[in-house]
Amino acid sequence: MKNVMQMQFTALSQNESFARVTVAAFIAQLDPTMDELTEIKTVVSEAVTNAIIHGYDMSPDGIVHISVTIEEGIVELSIKDEGHGIMDIEEARQPLYTTKPELERSGMGFTIMENFMDEISIVSHPGEGTEVRLKKHLSNSKMLCN
């Protein structure tokens, strides 16, 4: 059975923890391992933080959209903003690359997402925003959603 959750919230940094906890609570029905749960929470944090800091330049006028689909032990996430977009996705995916060095950003967001998830795709258009799509197959999940 397919189960879908969608939410949106104002692009405020304090909402990053809300997103982490909400996604974790939703996928808990699949009985993920602690490592899997931690990895998913981490990638949600990274993607939401990127949307807030890079997509919207920390402007509270922006909205972050999250969609989570769970089906047959697979978690699919979409984190989307309608902000600035990414000029060069391949450059942005390079470890240690950041457009905000003055904020002491590590430039490891996409690298972390790539290492913790089974699949990642990034769709972005300058001036239109960015969508990060992530997929993870859980190791010992319940095959049916209760």
C-alpha positions in Angstrom: 0.0 0.0 0.0 1.2 3.5 -0.9 1.1 6.2 1.8 1.8 9.9 1.0 2.4 12.9 3.3 2.8 16.5 2.1 3.5 19.6 4.0 4.7 23.1 3.5 6.1 25.7 5.8 7.6 29.2 5.9 11.4 29.3 5.1 12.5 29.9 8.7 15.5 28.1 10.1 13.5 27.1 13.2 11.3 25.0 11.0 14.1 22.7 10.0 13.7 20.7 13.1 10.0 20.5 12.6 10.6 19.0 9.1 13.0 16.4 10.5 10.7 15.3 13.3 7.6 15.2 11.1 9.3 13.1 8.3 10.8 10.8 11.0 7.4 10.3 12.6 5.8 9.5 9.2 8.4 6.9 8.2 8.5 5.3 11.7 5.6 3.0 10.6 8.1 1.2 8.4 10.2 0.3 11.5 13.5 1.7 10.1 16.8 1.0 11.9 18.2 3.8 14.0 20.9 4.4 11.4 18.3 4.7 8.6 16.2 7.0 10.7 19.2 9.2 11.5 20.3 9.3 7.9 16.8 10.3 6.6 16.5 13.0 9.3 20.0 14.3 8.3 19.2 14.5 4.6 15.9 16.3 5.4 17.9 18.8 7.5 20.4 19.3 4.8 17.8 19.8 2.0 15.6 22.1 4.1 18.6 24.2 5.2 19.7 24.5 1.6 16.3 25.7 0.6 16.2 28.3 3.4 19.8 29.6 3.1 20.5 29.2 -0.6 17.1 29.2 -2.2 15.5 32.0 -0.3 18.6 33.8 1.2 16.9 33.3 4.6 13.9 35.4 3.6 10.8 34.4 5.5 8.7 35.1 2.4 9.6 31.7 0.9 7.8 28.4 1.3 9.5 25.0 1.6 7.5 22.0 0.3 8.1 18.4 1.4 6.5 15.3 0.0 7.1 11.8 1.4 5.9 8.6 -0.2 6.4 5.2 1.4 5.6 2.0 -0.5 7.0 -1.5 -0.1 9.8 -0.5 2.2 11.0 2.4 0.0 11.0 6.0 1.2 10.8 8.7 -1.5 11.3 12.3 -0.4 10.9 15.6 -2.4 12.1 18.9 -0.9 11.3 21.8 -3.0 11.7 25.6 -3.0 10.7 28.3 -5.4 13.7 30.4 -4.8 16.8 31.4 -6.7 17.6 28.0 -8.2 21.1 26.6 -8.9 23.2 28.0 -11.8 25.5 24.9 -12.1 24.2 21.7 -10.4 27.3 19.7 -11.0 29.4 22.4 -9.4 27.0 22.6 -6.4 27.3 18.8 -5.9 31.1 19.0 -5.5 32.3 18.4 -1.9 33.2 21.7 -0.1 31.6 23.9 -2.7 29.5 26.7 -1.2 28.1 30.0 -2.3 27.9 31.3 1.2 31.4 31.0 2.7 30.7 34.1 4.9 28.1 31.9 6.7 30.8 29.3 7.4 28.8 26.7 5.3 30.8 23.5 4.9 29.6 22.8 1.3 28.9 19.1 2.2 25.1 19.1 1.9 24.7 17.3 -1.4 27.6 15.0 -0.6 25.9 13.9 2.7 22.6 13.4 0.8 24.4 11.2 -1.8 26.1 9.1 0.9 23.0 8.5 3.0 20.5 7.8 0.3 20.2 5.2 -2.5 19.2 7.7 -5.2 19.3 11.5 -5.5 18.3 13.8 -8.3 18.3 17.6 -8.4 16.1 19.6 -10.7 16.8 23.3 -10.6 16.2 26.3 -12.8 17.6 29.8 -12.1 14.9 32.1 -10.8 12.4 29.2 -10.5 13.7 27.1 -7.6 15.1 23.7 -6.8 13.6 20.3 -6.1 15.8 17.6 -4.5 14.4 14.1 -4.9 15.7 11.3 -2.7 15.1 7.6 -2.4 16.0 5.0 0.2 15.3 1.3 0.5 14.9 0.4 4.1 16.6 -2.8 5.2 14.1 -4.3 7.6 10.9 -2.4 7.1 7.4 -3.7 7.4 6.2 -4.3 3.8 2.7 -3.1 4.6 1.8 0.2 6.2 -0.5 -0.2 9.2 
